[in-house]
Each structure stands twice: as structure tokens, then as C-alpha cells.
Amino acid sequence: MVMEEKRVFLNGPVVSGWVISVLMGVMMVVMAGCAGGWKGEARYRIGVSQCLDDAWRQKMNYEMERELLLHPDMMLSRRIAYGSNALQCAQIDSFVSERVDLLIVSPNEAEEVKPAVTRAYRAGIPVIVADRRVTGEEWTAFIGGDNYKVGQLMARWIREKKPVHVLEVAGLPGSTPATLRHKGMTDGLPEGIEVHSVMGSWYREEAYAVVSDYLAKQGEADVIVAHNDLMAIGAAEAVRDSKRYVGRKIPIMGVDGIKPGLQAIVDGLTECTATYSSRGDMVIDAAARILHGEPYVRDTVLETTLVDIKAAYPMLRQDEAITRDLETLHLVQTQSENRWKQLKQDKRILFLCLVVSFVLLLLAFGYIIFRQSRLQTEIKQEILPQLETMQEAIQLSRRDEAFAERMKQIVDEHVTDPNLNVEYLGSMLQLSRTQLFRRVKAVTGKGPLDYIRERRLIRADQLLYTTDMTIQQVALEMCFSSASYFSKCYKEYFGHLPSER
Ligand code: FRU
């Protein structure tokens, strides 16, 4: 039975270990599910580096976000350089060190931003250059407008006006649109037209300042061409505020065809604009194709057209509808982002709960295993020896009982035999005198002689009680030397004389 007990106890930790392994496995699977396997979570992170944050770029950003709805496996992380080449390079470099899956760059100035783009490209990150180009060929795809053609449209419009002096409000000179628009325009102008260039760097305020200054310094301008709509508006405001041109209007052309530009045409501030599509949707589509390993067009050049007052009004209406769409899109996006945040939070809580319960489970199992091994040790070291001692004691007492029984039998058989003494009893029990004394003392608490006498007195008492024998006769029968000695012994044992019974 003890062995059986041992077996059960020893099996305990083995079973617990097995249970723990299974539980751990199940928990790991559940935790892994919680940690990252949520359906819908973006797989690709795309870094977007925008050189500026004006109306044209905001439109481009919206277009990208809208297209992104079709690609739930992609997410955008956008950084704006606010016209700083150094900041843009640093932002691109940080995208590279974050190991984004793809980079979209709209470079501020071609030459200055090129090194960062090259670093990203050489680091194995696909790079889509959008709108403005970088010099060299180390990029994956390009999507942008035909700036030379924009320049040609400007030239065509200028030619129609037959001016002598053209004031060109140019964009940032290091950017490819500024360079190509200027070239397209000058290439398309006949001899005899004088082009004066001032630099507005793409900003409305800057254009206002340089045009005001130009006019104040008696500069001549029969027409003004600005490299974008915002600068065209700035130039128109400068003309309006110029003392030299009070009551006079200078025809002004912009580029882009974005909402403020169209509004300026409708309001009569400027005369026309050339479209310059941002097409953020195409950029995202190309990104998806590259990331999914599908075929894509490496160099996409977008068309441009002239927009006059006739085209501007419907375009403005369309633009307003798009803006409304974009606002709705933004609302939906914010709502969906909030849901995602909640989902992520829940996920974190669930994960925490699992970790806590896992730790508690481990602690519980650890404690059980510890307790089992302690119990086993206690059983081995304390209980089992005690059991063994008890078993030994039981066996010992059984031996004593058997001995006492045999001795009683022998003594009772020979109780009337005068030869029954210590030697006789010892020989019958095959024990030496000392052994006999020790064992009789152990089982009866008295010496062998006293024991023999006790048995004789008990038999004597029976005889007195059951027969007509006299005390004298009984004393002799029970081997007492005299009746008086028998009476003395009898009284000592029973507490009264045999005659008093
Ligand atoms: C917007 C913008 C546009 C212009 C384009 C050229 O940031 O200035 O107005 O057409 O960039 O890259």
C-alpha cells in the first residue's frame, strides 16, 4: 500500500508538467493571435515625405488617403519639410532607419534632396518620386506633371496677349517644375518679348512682396505669369495695391488649377491657369503595385490643359464636390481610426489579462509542484520511517503475544508439576535464563518465577471454586511447600485468604 501511494505521488509532477505544456501551448497561440494577428492591420508602412503643406499638397494628401481605403494592407506615415531641404533629408533618413516598406518623396529641390533619396533607394527601399523630380535615376517610379508643357501653355497664352514685357513669378529655382516651366515658356516665346523674372518660391506672400517691389521700382509688366496659382493671387494682390496700376488690370496666369486658383479666375483676379494634377491616387496605386510585385509604369507624366473663365466655373463646382467627398472621407477615417484605437486598446487589455492569468497559472502550477515535491520528501523522510517503526512495533507485539500465549500454555500444562521452575520453563521455551527473564519481564511485567506462581494461584483459585478440595489439598496440588505459605501467597495476590473466599 505504501508503494502504491508512492507511485501516485511520484506521478503527480509528471502529469502537471504535461498539463502545463499543453496549457502553455494554447496560451501562446492565443497570445500570438492577440499580439499581431488582427485582421485588417496594415502590413506595409509607407513613408511620405512632402516638401510643403499648401493647398495643392493637401489635395494630393487627400487623394492618397482616399485611394488608401482600397488598400487596407497599407498605412501612411507623413512628414512635412516646410520648404527645408535639410529637414526633408533628415526626415527621409529617419524613414530609412525605421525600415519603411516604401517611400514617397515630393522633393523640395532636386539636387539637394537627391542624396537622401539615393540613400533610401540604395538601402533597398522602393522610392516613388512624385510631382517634382530629383536628378539622376536612382528611384523606383516617378509620377508628375509635364512642366515643360506647362511652360509651353504659358508661352501660348503670352503670345496671344502680344506683350512687350512679361513678368514671370518663378517657383523655387532648384525645383524641377520651376526650371522646366521657365524653359518651356522661354522656348515658346518669339524674339522681342522681354521676360523679367522674380522669385516667389511657390508662396503667395513671397509673390506679393517681390511683385510689389518690382512694380515699385518701375518695372514694366504687360502680363504676369506665375508658376502656381497661389503666387498668381499674390501677384494680383500686389498689382491691385500698387499705386502705379490704380484702375488698371494686368492679365495674370497661374498654374495648378486648384480651388483658390479657380476661384481667383471666377472672381476676375486672374485670367487663367494651367492644370497641374496632383493625382495622389495614382501614386498610391503605383505603391500598391510595387509592394505586391505587380507591373507598374516607371515614369508617368501627367497631361496639362489651360483653364479659362469658361472652364473654371464648372471645375470649381466639381472641386467643391470633391472637397465635400474628402470631408466625408476624413470623417469616416477619423471614426474608423477611433474604432481601431478602441480595438487596439481592447487587444492590449486582453493581452494583459492573458499574460496575468498565464503568470498566475504558472505560479499555481509552480506552487503545486513545489508542494508535491515537499510532500514527497516529507513522506520519504518522516512518514515512511514512522510507518516502518509502527509495522515493526506491531510485528514485535505480535511476537510477544505469541510468546506469552505459548508460555501460558506450557505453564498451565505443567502447573501441577513440582519440577516446573525457571530452568524447566527456559528449556521448554529454548531460552537461556537471562533471555527468559528479559522476555517474560517484557510481556508480563514480572519475573518467570512470579509468573509461574501467579498461574498456580489462579489454578488454585479455580480448584477451590469448582471442587471440594481443601486448602491443604489445593496447596499441595499446586506445589506450594505448605498450606500456610499458599495462604500467604494467595492473600498477596487476591487480597484475601483462601478461607475467606
Ligand atoms: C505645391 C506646388 C504647386 C506647384 C508644385 C510644383 O507645393 O508649389 O503649386 O505646382 O508644387 O512642384
Boltz pocket constraint, residues with backbone or C-beta under 6 A from the ligand:
constraints:
  - pocket:
      binder: B
      contacts: [[A, 52], [A, 53], [A, 54], [A, 56], [A, 57], [A, 131], [A, 132], [A, 175], [A, 177], [A, 202], [A, 227], [A, 228], [A, 229], [A, 255], [A, 256], [A, 276]]
      max_distance: 6.0
